[in-house]
């Protein structure tokens, strides 16, 4: 993923508090919880009736306490 795209994602994360994107056939969900960033990575972009990713498709995830730019780059 190029730097320009990462900066666009960072700006959106800063503005809205959450982002979703696809990279290397994986689906990323990043959002702010308390003062940390929660990063979830899924093998599919399937969602349930509540528009939430299906938990059975999660392949990795974690919590990051740095800034928004590093939160995006953390799991790429």
C-alpha positions as CSV (number, residue, x, y, z in Angstrom):
1,X,0.0,0.0,0.0
2,X,1.5,3.3,-1.0
3,X,2.0,6.2,1.5
4,X,-0.6,8.5,-0.1
5,X,-3.3,5.9,0.4
6,X,-2.1,5.4,4.0
7,X,-2.4,9.1,4.7
8,X,-5.9,9.2,3.3
9,X,-6.9,6.4,5.6
10,X,-5.2,8.1,8.5
11,X,-7.2,11.3,7.9
12,X,-10.4,9.4,7.7
13,X,-9.6,7.5,10.9
14,X,-8.8,10.8,12.6
15,X,-12.1,12.4,11.4
16,X,-14.5,9.5,11.9
17,X,-12.9,7.2,14.5
18,X,-13.1,4.2,12.3
19,X,-12.1,2.8,8.9
20,X,-12.5,-0.3,6.8
21,X,-10.3,-1.2,3.9
22,X,-9.0,-4.1,1.8
23,X,-5.3,-4.9,1.5
24,X,-3.7,-8.1,0.1
25,X,-7.0,-10.0,0.0
26,X,-7.6,-9.3,3.7
27,X,-10.2,-6.9,5.2
28,X,-9.2,-4.5,7.9
29,X,-11.4,-2.8,10.5
30,X,-9.8,-0.2,12.7
31,X,-11.6,1.9,15.3
32,X,-11.0,3.8,18.5
33,X,-12.0,2.3,21.8
34,X,-11.2,4.4,24.8
35,X,-7.8,5.9,23.9
36,X,-6.5,2.9,21.9
37,X,-7.0,1.6,18.4
38,X,-8.6,-1.8,17.9
39,X,-7.4,-3.5,14.7
40,X,-9.3,-6.6,13.3
41,X,-8.3,-8.4,10.2
42,X,-10.8,-10.7,8.4
43,X,-10.4,-13.2,5.5
44,X,-13.8,-12.1,4.1
45,X,-15.8,-9.0,3.8
46,X,-19.0,-10.8,4.7
47,X,-21.1,-9.0,7.2
48,X,-24.1,-10.0,9.3
49,X,-27.6,-8.5,9.4
50,X,-26.2,-5.8,11.8
51,X,-23.5,-4.8,9.2
52,X,-20.8,-6.2,11.4
53,X,-18.0,-8.5,10.1
54,X,-18.6,-12.1,10.8
55,X,-16.4,-13.1,13.7
56,X,-15.6,-16.6,12.3
57,X,-13.7,-14.9,9.5
58,X,-11.2,-13.1,11.8
59,X,-7.6,-14.0,11.2
60,X,-5.8,-11.6,13.4
61,X,-6.3,-8.6,15.6
62,X,-5.0,-6.5,18.4
63,X,-5.0,-3.2,20.3
64,X,-2.6,-0.4,19.5
65,X,-1.9,2.5,21.7
66,X,0.1,4.7,19.4
67,X,-1.1,7.3,16.9
68,X,-3.5,6.7,14.0
69,X,-0.8,6.5,11.3
70,X,1.1,3.8,13.1
71,X,-2.2,2.0,14.0
72,X,-2.8,1.6,10.2
73,X,0.8,0.5,9.4
74,X,1.0,-1.8,12.5
75,X,-0.7,-4.8,10.9
76,X,0.0,-4.3,7.2
